[in-house]
Amino acid sequence: MKVRFSSTSKRPYVKLNNTKYFGFRIDLVPGRFANDKAKTPIVSWFNYKGFTFLAEDNFVDLFGNITIE
C-alpha cells in the first residue's frame, strides 16, 4: 500500500480493493467523524503513516459527486 497525493487538492489517498480512501490528519477530520449526533456519522476508518483514512463512500452526495468537507 502506497500513500499518494491528488494532483489538484494535494490530499493523501490510498486504494484498497477498488475503494479509494482519503487521508486526514487527526486534527482535520470532518465534524461527523465518530459523532453519534450527526445524520450520517463516519464510523469506519483506519490509521496509516500518521493519517486517518476515510472511505470515499462517506463523501458522495445525492448526485454522485465527491464532496470532501
Kinemage of the C-alpha trace (Angstrom):
@kinemage 1
@onewidth
@group {chain A} dominant
@subgroup {mainchain}
@vectorlist {calphas} color= white
{ca met a 1} P 0.000 0.000 0.000
{ca lys a 2} L 1.421 3.328 -1.060
{ca val a 3} L 0.183 6.761 0.022
{ca arg a 4} L -0.307 9.015 -2.998
{ca phe a 5} L -1.330 12.657 -3.192
{ca ser a 6} L -4.002 14.025 -5.530
{ca ser a 7} L -2.799 16.440 -8.161
{ca thr a 8} L -5.473 19.069 -7.509
{ca ser a 9} L -6.046 19.188 -3.739
{ca lys a 10} L -2.773 17.544 -2.587
{ca arg a 11} L -4.854 15.315 -0.268
{ca pro a 12} L -3.301 11.937 0.539
{ca tyr a 13} L -5.152 8.833 -0.606
{ca val a 14} L -4.715 5.078 -0.929
{ca lys a 15} L -6.594 2.464 -2.953
{ca leu a 16} L -7.596 -0.839 -1.356
{ca asn a 17} L -9.852 -3.407 -3.014
{ca asn a 18} L -11.072 -0.904 -5.629
{ca thr a 19} L -12.070 1.620 -2.938
{ca lys a 20} L -10.364 4.970 -2.563
{ca tyr a 21} L -9.613 6.203 0.961
{ca phe a 22} L -8.781 9.850 1.684
{ca gly a 23} L -6.275 10.702 4.400
{ca phe a 24} L -6.728 13.352 7.090
{ca arg a 25} L -4.533 14.469 9.930
{ca ile a 26} L -6.330 13.728 13.179
{ca asp a 27} L -6.933 17.412 13.911
{ca leu a 28} L -8.504 17.965 10.462
{ca val a 29} L -11.008 15.089 10.258
{ca pro a 30} L -14.594 16.059 9.311
{ca gly a 31} L -17.010 17.046 12.070
{ca arg a 32} L -19.157 13.950 11.617
{ca phe a 33} L -16.216 11.626 12.290
{ca ala a 34} L -17.249 9.371 15.225
{ca asn a 35} L -20.084 11.779 16.093
{ca asp a 36} L -23.216 9.924 17.222
{ca lys a 37} L -25.427 13.000 16.829
{ca ala a 38} L -24.695 13.541 13.119
{ca lys a 39} L -27.199 12.367 10.480
{ca thr a 40} L -24.615 10.179 8.773
{ca pro a 41} L -21.690 9.646 11.141
{ca ile a 42} L -18.424 8.229 9.878
{ca val a 43} L -17.773 5.160 11.987
{ca ser a 44} L -15.225 3.184 9.947
{ca trp a 45} L -11.641 4.263 9.391
{ca phe a 46} L -8.050 3.120 9.662
{ca asn a 47} L -4.795 4.809 10.561
{ca tyr a 48} L -1.669 4.537 8.432
{ca lys a 49} L 1.545 6.568 8.366
{ca gly a 50} L 0.199 9.408 10.512
{ca phe a 51} L -3.082 9.841 8.629
{ca thr a 52} L -6.635 8.745 9.392
{ca phe a 53} L -8.130 7.288 6.209
{ca leu a 54} L -11.856 7.501 5.478
{ca ala a 55} L -13.604 5.764 2.582
{ca glu a 56} L -14.650 7.763 -0.466
{ca asp a 57} L -18.221 6.485 0.065
{ca asn a 58} L -18.533 8.832 3.053
{ca phe a 59} L -18.142 11.868 0.777
{ca val a 60} L -20.626 11.190 -2.041
{ca asp a 61} L -23.668 13.483 -2.280
{ca leu a 62} L -27.108 12.662 -3.725
{ca phe a 63} L -25.944 13.384 -7.265
{ca gly a 64} L -22.887 11.125 -7.106
{ca asn a 65} L -20.360 13.942 -6.749
{ca ile a 66} L -17.467 13.562 -4.343
{ca thr a 67} L -17.513 16.295 -1.719
{ca ile a 68} L -14.842 16.448 0.923
{ca glu a 69} L -15.732 18.629 3.879
